[in-house]
Amino acid sequence: MWQMQTDDKIEEHYIPRYANNGNEFMHEYCDRLRRVLTQTKDVKVGVGKKSRIEKAPKYNTDKIILQRVIESCEYYKQLHEKDMLNKSNVTFREYQTDIIERGSDILINNGFLYLAMEVRTGKTLTSFGIAENVVTKNAIFVTKKKAIDSIRNDYDMLNPSFNITIINYESLHTVADDYHWDLVILDEAHSIGAFPKPNQRCQTVRDILVKYKPRVILLSGTPTPESYSQMYHQVCYIPGNPFSSFKNFYRFSDAYVNVTEKKINGLFIKDYSKGRESILEVMKPYTISYTQAEAGFKTKTTEKVLEVTLKDSTYTLISKLKKDLVVEGKSEIILGDTPVKLMMKMHQLFSGTIKFESGNSMVLDTTKAEFIRSHFNGKKIGIFYKFKEELNALQQVFKDDLTTELSVFEDTDKSIALQIVSGREGISLRDAECLVYYNIDFSATSYWQSKDRMTTKDRPDNDVYWIFSKGGIEHDIYKAVTKKKDYTVNHFKKLIA
């Protein structure tokens, strides 16, 4: 968590701030009031030769009110002077300025805004510009833990006048009562869009929205990466959202989802993933979309698959598991007695690691890590891994030349290793010479989001390398996710049939 607070006096003592107006306006407004209320008129005092003309107040203003105006004038003057001293060096791009103006109107009129801006187009800075424009006092920015440092840097660079707390979703409940938040910014908002039931993130966000009724800005480059149905729980607790007439997701699905059934382990389960396109149509008045192409990005991403041969002992283990569905050691067991378990265990083994039935895990084969170290020797690279033991394998081979911290990666010549799901959003790996995947995730969202981490407007080429094992299932997973399909157990069953 990162918090920024100011020592400004409590504004309730002063003339209230008008919505959408900054310190300069408020100073000028209060100063006009002061000049009017302190006007004088000539008054004759005394009679005859002893009479004289004196200045007297033109208006019979209550002394307490007059004092409040004078103090308010000085208060907003000091804040304006502070703004000028700390003026930001950020120059927004033309499209960002346009989005800030349009977004401010939507936020003021509707209470929430969805910025569906693709990665590297500047969602964070744009949201801060909007927050400043609508005169925010206390904002909270909720994101992933890995992204906190990057967002803090954007805030420091812009140097806006509002206070901010930057925190990850998992820690949000710890600060829920710290301030009366007037703006909540939800980064990677699609992550709270689980359905049909809300996930824990959604429920934690709900508590703040219900308690404070703040304005809300949602940020995502992919608002509905897997299904249009993901939109409901992202906005359902925001006052005035277009789906507020529906009591819950199930009633929402009656109107916006083509509900079907699918067979899982012999049981028919309702499938709510076929949300209708009308969901996005209803969200249009609250949404501003912007693509990399519109922002002028001309980056070409080149992907290369590099194949390695694992140790003979690893292939022997995989063959035995595939045949017998169980491998018993002296103290541990590898069990693949269901298609899902077998898929997971083989996926782990083809990258040289395993999680045993006991819950323990270990590195069995460092071939992939050794290949990456050798092939990319002398280069500063970003490495994505899937399973935690893969990080251990990389650390065994790279030793002190590898970090998991973005700030260390940016300040040194070390390469960085990030878990795919936690590193696929909200961070920039622009300092990497290339991206290298130790393994591949089953999620199409992970594929499309993570490989774009190096992209900047000034970078013409991105090189992405996939390290697959000979005979491994990574090749089959790659075929699925590049077609924007998640890899499922049904794909796996066809592969091993």
C-alpha positions as CSV (number, residue, x, y, z in Angstrom):
1,M,0.0,0.0,0.0
2,W,1.1,3.5,-0.7
3,Q,-0.6,6.7,0.6
4,M,-0.2,10.3,-0.2
5,Q,-1.7,12.8,2.3
6,T,-1.5,16.6,2.6
7,D,-1.6,18.8,5.7
8,D,-4.3,21.1,4.2
9,K,-6.8,22.4,6.7
10,I,-10.3,20.8,6.8
11,E,-12.3,22.5,4.1
12,E,-15.6,22.3,6.0
13,H,-14.6,25.5,7.9
14,Y,-14.3,27.5,4.6
15,I,-16.7,28.3,1.8
16,P,-17.5,25.0,0.1
17,R,-15.7,24.2,-3.1
18,Y,-17.9,24.3,-6.2
19,A,-17.9,21.0,-8.2
20,N,-15.4,20.8,-11.1
21,N,-13.5,24.0,-10.0
22,G,-9.9,24.2,-8.7
23,N,-8.1,26.3,-6.2
24,E,-7.5,29.2,-8.6
25,F,-11.2,29.6,-9.3
26,M,-12.1,29.3,-5.6
27,H,-9.5,32.0,-4.7
28,E,-10.9,34.4,-7.4
29,Y,-14.5,33.6,-6.3
30,C,-13.8,34.2,-2.6
31,D,-11.8,37.3,-3.4
32,R,-14.7,38.8,-5.3
33,L,-17.0,38.1,-2.4
34,R,-14.4,39.7,-0.1
35,R,-14.2,42.9,-2.2
36,V,-18.0,43.1,-2.4
37,L,-18.7,42.6,1.3
38,T,-15.9,44.9,2.4
39,Q,-17.1,47.8,0.2
40,T,-17.6,51.1,2.1
41,K,-19.7,54.2,1.7
42,D,-19.3,57.8,2.8
43,V,-21.2,58.6,6.0
44,K,-21.7,62.0,7.6
45,V,-20.8,62.0,11.3
46,G,-21.6,64.8,13.6
47,V,-23.5,68.1,13.0
48,G,-22.6,71.6,12.0
49,K,-18.9,72.7,11.8
50,K,-17.9,69.5,13.7
51,S,-19.4,67.2,11.1
52,R,-17.1,65.0,9.1
53,I,-17.3,62.3,6.4
54,E,-16.1,58.8,7.4
55,K,-16.0,55.4,5.7
56,A,-18.6,52.9,6.9
57,P,-19.4,49.3,5.7
58,K,-21.7,49.4,2.7
59,Y,-23.5,46.2,3.8
60,N,-24.5,45.1,7.2
61,T,-22.7,41.7,7.0
62,D,-22.5,39.4,10.0
63,K,-19.0,39.5,11.4
64,I,-18.8,35.7,11.5
65,I,-19.7,35.4,7.8
66,L,-17.3,38.2,6.8
67,Q,-14.5,36.5,8.7
68,R,-15.3,33.2,7.0
69,V,-15.0,34.8,3.6
70,I,-11.7,36.5,4.4
71,E,-10.2,33.3,5.8
72,S,-11.6,31.3,2.8
73,C,-9.9,33.8,0.4
74,E,-6.6,33.3,2.1
75,Y,-7.0,29.5,2.3
76,Y,-7.6,29.0,-1.4
77,K,-4.9,31.6,-2.2
78,Q,-2.4,29.5,-0.4
79,L,-3.6,26.3,-2.1
80,H,-3.3,28.0,-5.5
81,E,0.2,29.2,-4.8
82,K,1.1,25.7,-3.7
83,D,-0.3,24.3,-7.0
84,M,1.8,26.7,-9.0
85,L,5.0,25.8,-7.0
86,N,4.3,22.1,-7.5
87,K,3.1,22.4,-11.0
88,S,3.3,19.1,-12.9
89,N,5.8,18.6,-15.7
90,V,3.5,16.1,-17.5
91,T,2.2,17.1,-20.9
92,F,-0.8,15.0,-21.8
93,R,-1.0,13.7,-25.4
94,E,-3.7,15.2,-27.5
95,Y,-5.9,12.1,-27.3
96,Q,-5.5,12.0,-23.5
97,T,-6.6,15.6,-23.1
98,D,-9.6,14.8,-25.2
99,I,-10.4,11.7,-23.1
100,I,-9.9,13.7,-19.9
101,E,-12.5,16.3,-21.0
102,R,-15.0,13.8,-22.2
103,G,-14.4,11.5,-19.3
104,S,-14.9,14.3,-16.7
105,D,-18.3,15.0,-18.2
106,I,-19.4,11.4,-18.1
107,L,-18.1,11.0,-14.5
108,I,-19.8,14.1,-13.3
109,N,-23.1,13.3,-15.0
110,N,-23.3,9.6,-14.3
111,G,-21.1,9.0,-11.2
112,F,-18.9,6.5,-12.9
113,L,-16.8,6.0,-16.0
114,Y,-15.2,3.0,-17.8
115,L,-11.9,3.7,-19.5
116,A,-11.4,0.8,-21.9
117,M,-8.0,1.9,-23.1
118,E,-5.5,-0.6,-24.4
119,V,-2.2,-1.2,-22.7
120,R,0.4,1.5,-22.9
121,T,-2.0,4.2,-24.0
122,G,-1.8,5.8,-20.6
123,K,-4.9,4.7,-18.6
124,T,-3.4,5.6,-15.2
125,L,-2.3,9.1,-16.1
126,T,-5.5,9.8,-17.9
127,S,-7.6,8.7,-14.9
128,F,-5.5,11.0,-12.7
129,G,-6.1,13.8,-15.1
130,I,-9.9,13.2,-14.8
131,A,-9.6,13.0,-11.0
132,E,-7.9,16.4,-10.9
133,N,-10.4,17.8,-13.4
134,V,-13.5,16.9,-11.3
135,V,-11.8,18.3,-8.1
136,T,-11.2,15.1,-6.1
137,K,-10.1,15.3,-2.5
138,N,-9.5,11.7,-1.4
139,A,-8.9,9.0,-4.0
140,I,-8.1,5.3,-3.7
141,F,-6.5,3.5,-6.5
142,V,-6.9,-0.3,-6.3
143,T,-4.6,-2.4,-8.4
144,K,-2.3,-5.5,-8.4
145,K,0.6,-5.5,-5.9
146,K,3.2,-5.6,-8.7
147,A,1.8,-2.4,-10.2
148,I,1.9,-0.2,-7.1
149,D,5.3,1.2,-7.7
150,S,4.6,2.1,-11.3
151,I,1.3,3.9,-10.4
152,R,3.0,5.7,-7.5
153,N,5.6,7.0,-10.1
154,D,2.8,8.3,-12.4
155,Y,1.2,10.1,-9.4
156,D,4.5,11.7,-8.4
157,M,5.2,12.7,-11.9
158,L,1.8,14.3,-12.4
159,N,1.8,15.8,-8.9
160,P,-2.0,16.4,-8.6
161,S,-3.7,18.2,-5.7
162,F,-5.8,15.3,-4.5
163,N,-4.7,12.8,-1.8
164,I,-4.3,9.2,-2.9
165,T,-4.0,5.7,-1.4
166,I,-2.6,3.1,-3.8
167,I,-3.3,-0.5,-2.7
168,N,-3.7,-4.0,-4.0
169,Y,-7.1,-5.7,-4.1
170,E,-6.1,-8.3,-1.4
171,S,-5.3,-5.5,1.1
172,L,-8.3,-3.2,0.3
173,H,-10.2,-4.2,3.4
174,T,-7.5,-2.9,5.6
175,V,-8.0,0.7,4.6
176,A,-11.8,0.7,4.0
177,D,-12.4,3.0,6.9
178,D,-9.4,5.3,6.6
179,Y,-11.0,8.1,4.6
180,H,-14.3,9.2,3.2
181,W,-13.3,8.3,-0.3
182,D,-14.9,10.6,-3.0
183,L,-13.3,8.7,-5.9
184,V,-12.4,5.0,-6.3
185,I,-10.3,4.0,-9.3
186,L,-10.4,0.2,-10.1
187,D,-7.5,-0.9,-12.2
188,E,-7.8,-4.1,-14.3
189,A,-11.5,-3.9,-13.5
190,H,-12.2,-7.1,-15.4
191,S,-10.6,-9.0,-12.5
192,I,-13.7,-8.3,-10.4
193,G,-16.1,-9.6,-13.1
194,A,-16.4,-13.2,-12.1
195,F,-19.8,-14.8,-12.7
196,P,-22.4,-16.1,-11.9
197,K,-21.4,-15.4,-8.3
198,P,-19.2,-12.4,-7.3
199,N,-15.6,-13.1,-6.3
200,Q,-13.9,-11.9,-3.1
201,R,-12.5,-8.8,-4.9
202,C,-16.0,-7.8,-6.0
203,Q,-17.4,-8.1,-2.5
204,T,-14.6,-6.1,-0.9
205,V,-15.1,-3.3,-3.5
206,R,-18.8,-3.4,-2.9
207,D,-18.3,-2.6,0.8
208,I,-16.6,0.7,0.0
209,L,-19.0,1.6,-2.8
210,V,-22.0,1.0,-0.6
211,K,-20.6,2.9,2.4
212,Y,-19.2,6.0,0.7
213,K,-21.1,6.1,-2.6
214,P,-18.0,7.6,-4.4
215,R,-17.5,8.4,-8.0
216,V,-15.9,5.4,-9.7
217,I,-13.4,5.1,-12.6
218,L,-12.9,1.6,-14.0
219,L,-9.8,0.8,-16.0
220,S,-9.1,-2.1,-18.3
221,G,-7.6,-2.7,-21.7
222,T,-9.9,-5.8,-22.0
223,P,-13.2,-5.2,-20.1
224,T,-14.7,-8.5,-21.0
225,P,-11.7,-10.8,-22.1
226,E,-13.6,-14.1,-21.8
227,S,-17.3,-13.2,-21.8
228,Y,-19.6,-10.2,-22.0
229,S,-21.2,-11.6,-18.8
230,Q,-18.1,-10.3,-17.0
231,M,-19.4,-6.8,-17.1
232,Y,-22.2,-7.2,-14.6
233,H,-20.2,-7.6,-11.3
234,Q,-17.8,-4.9,-12.4
235,V,-20.5,-2.2,-12.2
236,C,-23.5,-3.7,-10.3
237,Y,-22.7,-2.0,-7.0
238,I,-22.2,1.4,-8.5
239,P,-25.2,3.7,-7.9
240,G,-27.0,4.5,-11.2
241,N,-25.4,1.7,-13.2
242,P,-27.4,0.6,-16.2
243,F,-28.1,-2.9,-14.6
244,S,-29.3,-1.6,-11.3
245,S,-32.9,-2.8,-11.9
246,F,-31.7,-6.4,-11.7
247,K,-31.5,-7.9,-8.2
248,N,-28.6,-10.2,-9.0
249,F,-26.6,-11.8,-11.8
250,Y,-29.3,-14.4,-12.4
251,R,-32.0,-11.9,-13.1
252,F,-29.5,-9.9,-15.3
253,S,-28.9,-13.1,-17.2
254,D,-32.6,-13.4,-18.0
255,A,-32.3,-10.3,-20.1
256,Y,-28.7,-10.3,-21.3
257,V,-27.3,-13.9,-21.5
258,N,-28.1,-16.9,-23.7
259,V,-28.0,-19.5,-20.9
260,T,-27.1,-23.0,-22.1
261,E,-26.1,-26.2,-20.4
262,K,-22.8,-28.1,-20.5
263,K,-22.0,-31.6,-19.2
264,I,-19.3,-31.8,-16.5
265,N,-18.5,-35.2,-14.9
266,G,-21.8,-36.5,-16.0
267,L,-23.8,-33.6,-14.6
268,F,-25.5,-30.9,-16.6
269,I,-24.4,-27.4,-15.4
270,K,-25.8,-24.1,-16.5
271,D,-23.4,-22.1,-18.6
272,Y,-23.7,-18.3,-18.3
273,S,-20.8,-17.4,-20.5
274,K,-22.7,-16.5,-23.6
275,G,-23.5,-12.9,-22.7
276,R,-25.1,-10.9,-25.5
277,E,-23.4,-8.0,-27.3
278,S,-26.3,-5.8,-26.1
279,I,-24.4,-5.6,-22.7
280,L,-21.7,-3.5,-24.4
281,E,-24.3,-1.4,-26.1
282,V,-26.0,-0.5,-22.8
283,M,-22.5,0.4,-21.4
284,K,-21.6,2.8,-24.3
285,P,-22.8,6.0,-22.6
286,Y,-20.5,5.3,-19.7
287,T,-17.5,4.0,-21.7
288,I,-14.6,5.6,-23.5
289,S,-12.6,3.1,-25.6
290,Y,-9.2,3.8,-27.1
291,T,-6.8,1.5,-29.0
292,Q,-3.0,1.4,-29.5
293,A,-3.6,2.0,-33.2
294,E,-5.6,5.1,-32.5
295,A,-2.8,6.3,-30.2
296,G,-0.3,5.9,-33.0
297,F,1.4,2.7,-31.9
298,K,3.1,0.9,-34.7
299,T,4.8,-1.9,-32.8
300,K,5.5,-5.2,-34.5
301,T,5.6,-8.3,-32.2
302,T,7.6,-11.2,-33.4
303,E,7.1,-14.6,-31.7
304,K,9.5,-17.5,-31.9
305,V,9.2,-20.9,-30.4
306,L,12.4,-22.5,-29.2
307,E,12.4,-26.2,-28.4
308,V,14.6,-27.9,-25.8
309,T,15.1,-31.6,-25.0
310,L,14.6,-32.5,-21.3
311,K,16.5,-35.1,-19.3
312,D,15.8,-38.7,-20.1
313,S,14.7,-39.2,-16.5
314,T,12.0,-36.5,-17.0
315,Y,10.6,-38.2,-20.1
316,T,10.6,-41.6,-18.3
317,L,8.6,-40.1,-15.5
318,I,6.1,-38.5,-17.8
319,S,5.6,-41.8,-19.8
320,K,5.0,-43.8,-16.6
321,L,2.4,-41.2,-15.3
322,K,0.6,-41.2,-18.6
323,K,0.5,-45.0,-18.7
324,D,-0.2,-45.8,-15.0
325,L,-1.8,-42.5,-13.9
326,V,0.3,-42.8,-10.7
327,V,4.0,-42.6,-9.8
328,E,5.0,-43.7,-6.3
329,G,8.3,-42.6,-4.8
330,K,9.9,-43.4,-1.4
331,S,7.9,-40.6,0.3
332,E,5.9,-38.8,-2.4
333,I,3.2,-39.7,-4.9
334,I,2.4,-38.1,-8.3
335,L,-1.3,-38.8,-9.1
336,G,-3.0,-38.2,-12.4
337,D,-6.2,-40.3,-11.9
338,T,-8.5,-37.7,-13.5
339,P,-8.0,-35.9,-16.9
340,V,-7.7,-32.6,-15.1
341,K,-5.0,-33.9,-12.7
342,L,-3.1,-35.6,-15.5
343,M,-3.2,-32.4,-17.6
344,M,-1.8,-30.3,-14.7
345,K,0.9,-32.9,-13.8
346,M,2.1,-33.3,-17.3
347,H,2.1,-29.5,-17.8
348,Q,4.4,-29.2,-14.8
349,L,6.7,-32.1,-15.7
350,F,7.2,-30.8,-19.2
351,S,8.8,-27.7,-17.7
352,G,10.8,-29.7,-15.1
353,T,8.8,-29.3,-11.9
354,I,6.1,-31.2,-10.0
355,K,3.7,-30.7,-7.2
356,F,3.1,-33.9,-5.3
357,E,-0.1,-35.3,-3.9
358,S,1.0,-34.2,-0.4
359,G,1.2,-30.6,-1.5
360,N,5.0,-30.5,-1.5
361,S,6.7,-29.5,-4.7
362,M,10.2,-29.6,-6.2
363,V,12.4,-28.9,-9.2
364,L,13.2,-32.1,-11.1
365,D,14.9,-30.7,-14.3
366,T,16.5,-27.3,-14.8
367,T,17.0,-27.8,-18.6
368,K,14.7,-24.9,-19.5
369,A,16.3,-22.5,-17.1
370,E,19.8,-23.5,-18.3
371,F,18.8,-23.0,-21.9
372,I,17.4,-19.5,-21.2
373,R,20.5,-18.5,-19.3
374,S,22.8,-19.7,-22.2
375,H,20.7,-18.5,-25.1
376,F,20.0,-15.0,-23.8
377,N,23.4,-14.5,-22.1
378,G,24.3,-10.8,-21.8
379,K,20.7,-9.6,-22.4
380,K,18.4,-8.0,-20.0
381,I,15.2,-10.0,-20.3
382,G,11.8,-10.4,-18.8
383,I,10.9,-14.0,-18.0
384,F,7.4,-15.2,-17.4
385,Y,6.8,-18.5,-15.5
386,K,3.6,-20.3,-14.5
387,F,4.4,-22.5,-11.5
388,K,6.2,-21.4,-8.3
389,E,8.9,-24.1,-8.6
390,E,9.8,-22.7,-12.0
391,L,10.9,-19.6,-10.3
392,N,13.1,-21.7,-8.0
393,A,14.6,-23.4,-11.1
394,L,15.4,-20.0,-12.6
395,Q,16.9,-18.7,-9.3
396,Q,19.1,-21.8,-9.1
397,V,20.5,-21.1,-12.5
398,F,20.6,-17.3,-12.7
399,K,21.5,-16.8,-9.0
400,D,22.0,-13.1,-8.3
401,D,21.4,-12.0,-11.9
402,L,17.7,-12.3,-11.5
403,T,15.1,-10.3,-9.6
404,T,11.4,-10.4,-9.0
405,E,11.1,-6.7,-8.2
406,L,10.2,-4.2,-10.9
407,S,12.1,-1.4,-9.3
408,V,15.3,-3.5,-9.1
409,F,14.8,-4.5,-12.7
410,E,14.5,-0.9,-13.8
411,D,17.5,0.3,-11.8
412,T,20.0,-2.5,-12.6
413,D,21.1,-4.9,-15.3
414,K,19.3,-7.8,-13.7
415,S,16.7,-9.7,-15.6
416,I,13.3,-10.1,-14.0
417,A,11.1,-13.2,-13.5
418,L,7.3,-12.7,-13.1
419,Q,4.5,-15.2,-12.6
420,I,2.3,-14.9,-15.7
421,V,-1.1,-14.1,-14.0
422,S,0.3,-11.5,-11.6
423,G,2.6,-9.9,-14.1
424,R,0.4,-9.8,-17.2
425,E,-1.4,-6.6,-16.1
426,G,-0.6,-3.1,-14.9
427,I,3.2,-3.1,-15.3
428,S,5.6,-2.1,-18.0
429,L,8.7,-4.1,-19.0
430,R,9.9,-1.5,-21.5
431,D,13.5,-1.9,-20.3
432,A,13.5,-5.6,-21.3
433,E,15.4,-6.5,-24.6
434,C,12.9,-9.3,-25.1
435,L,10.3,-11.4,-23.3
436,V,11.0,-15.1,-22.6
437,Y,8.3,-17.6,-21.5
438,Y,9.5,-20.5,-19.4
439,N,6.0,-21.9,-19.6
440,I,2.6,-21.0,-21.0
441,D,-0.7,-20.4,-19.2
442,F,-3.9,-22.1,-20.2
443,S,-5.6,-18.7,-20.4
444,A,-6.0,-16.8,-23.7
445,T,-6.2,-13.6,-21.6
446,S,-2.8,-14.3,-20.2
447,Y,-1.4,-14.8,-23.6
448,W,-2.6,-11.6,-25.1
449,Q,-2.0,-9.4,-22.2
450,S,1.4,-10.5,-20.9
451,K,3.2,-10.5,-24.3
452,D,2.3,-6.8,-24.6
453,R,4.3,-5.7,-21.5
454,M,7.2,-4.3,-23.5
455,T,5.1,-2.2,-25.9
456,T,5.6,1.6,-25.9
457,K,4.7,4.1,-28.6
458,D,8.4,4.6,-29.4
459,R,9.3,1.0,-29.7
460,P,9.0,-0.4,-33.2
461,D,9.7,-4.1,-32.5
462,N,9.0,-6.6,-29.7
463,D,10.6,-10.0,-29.6
464,V,8.8,-12.7,-27.7
465,Y,10.3,-16.2,-27.2
466,W,8.5,-19.4,-26.1
467,I,10.6,-22.1,-24.6
468,F,8.8,-25.4,-25.1
469,S,10.0,-28.9,-24.4
470,K,10.2,-31.5,-27.1
471,G,7.1,-33.6,-27.1
472,G,5.5,-31.3,-24.5
473,I,1.9,-30.1,-24.3
474,E,3.0,-26.5,-24.5
475,H,2.7,-26.6,-28.3
476,D,-0.9,-27.6,-28.1
477,I,-1.7,-24.9,-25.5
478,Y,-0.1,-22.3,-27.7
479,K,-2.3,-23.3,-30.7
480,A,-5.4,-22.7,-28.6
481,V,-4.6,-19.4,-26.9
482,T,-3.3,-17.8,-30.1
483,K,-6.8,-18.4,-31.4
484,K,-8.2,-16.6,-28.3
485,K,-9.5,-19.8,-26.8
486,D,-8.6,-21.0,-23.3
487,Y,-6.9,-24.4,-23.2
488,T,-9.3,-26.9,-21.5
489,V,-9.3,-30.5,-20.5
490,N,-11.2,-31.3,-23.7
491,H,-8.2,-30.1,-25.7
492,F,-6.0,-32.3,-23.6
493,K,-8.2,-35.4,-24.0
494,K,-7.9,-35.1,-27.8
495,L,-4.2,-34.7,-27.5
496,I,-3.5,-37.9,-25.5
497,A,-6.3,-39.9,-27.1
